[in-house]
Amino acid sequence: MAFTDTTAISNLVQTAYDKFVLFALRSVPVMRTIADKRVVDQCMPGESIVFNLYNDLATAPTPLTETVDPTPVAVPDTDTVTVTLNEYGNTTLTTRKLRLFSFSDIDPAIANLVAYNQVNTLDEVVRDVLRQGTNVTRLASGSMTFNTGSTASVTAGDTMESQLIRASVAKLRGRSVMPKVGSAYLCLVHPDVSYDLRSEAGGSATWREPHEQVAPGPIWAGMIGQYEGAVFIETPRTYFAADGDSNAVVHRSIMVGQQALAEAVAEEPHIVFGPVVDSLNRMRPVGWYGVLGWARYREQAIQRIETSSSLA
């Protein structure tokens, strides 16, 4: 007795595919939004833009003499910040054969991939400008330091603590930096760093105890919210590298106030559909292009916090 089964007529039994293809997991770009200083009145086109900042006169606390004309003082020279414009872009080139043979519509997917590549790339460029700031709060071998030591001194046990947030806020306020969000500064932290801050053991000087007693909402939501003068955004886009003590992974959390970052744009990044120039019109280019640049506008408005994480 012979069965007419899937083996007997195997040509009629084939593997099926879902034509709806999902994209890779993505995080939300956040770095470029920090740039709140832009060109106001550009005198001419150029490959770089120079911003000038006035310096205040020295204070004059000595009382005037009624019959003596005060000696004029010179207005201090300005400080300058230069933003160099660069071309950024990327491109793809799809073939007619792929578009004809693909079981899923490839053109919308290519446009989506190119658009995300644009924002993802630019966010990385901005992040690398921000993280090079000169003001650093660092935890090294359990001791907090400011602008001393090196990243290589951060050990695997030097995780985020509330004192680092308080100290960084104090440094920004001490430099007369204007807050970024209401009366608070903005702090970008990696989720692994957020975990350590929310898990910190101790009394009322830590993040958790006040929320347990008064407002448990952030505990349930698993987010920091506003704490010790800073509003927190958790993002995997902050920079980290295994460049600490004994190759410990060191995270760079960034706390900023207003005018931390300057942006200059000659041509806003945009999607470009290139010309089809091959002999048989088979190859279609799709990419993105922009001409712009960034620079730290006020170093005083940026405080980098270097720590490890227990989740590293």
Beta strands, then each sheet from edge to edge (+ up, - down):
strand 1: 35-38
strand 2: 48-53
strand 3: 79-84
strand 4: 86-95
strand 5: 136-140
strand 6: 143-146
strand 7: 185-189
strand 8: 226-227
strand 9: 230-234
strand 10: 240-241
strand 11: 250-256
strand 12: 261-273
strand 13: 283-296
strand 14: 302-307
sheet 1: 1+ 12+ 13- 4+
sheet 2: 2+ 3-
sheet 3: 6+ 5- 14- 11+ 7- 9- 8+
sheet 4: 6+ 5- 14- 11+ 10-
end
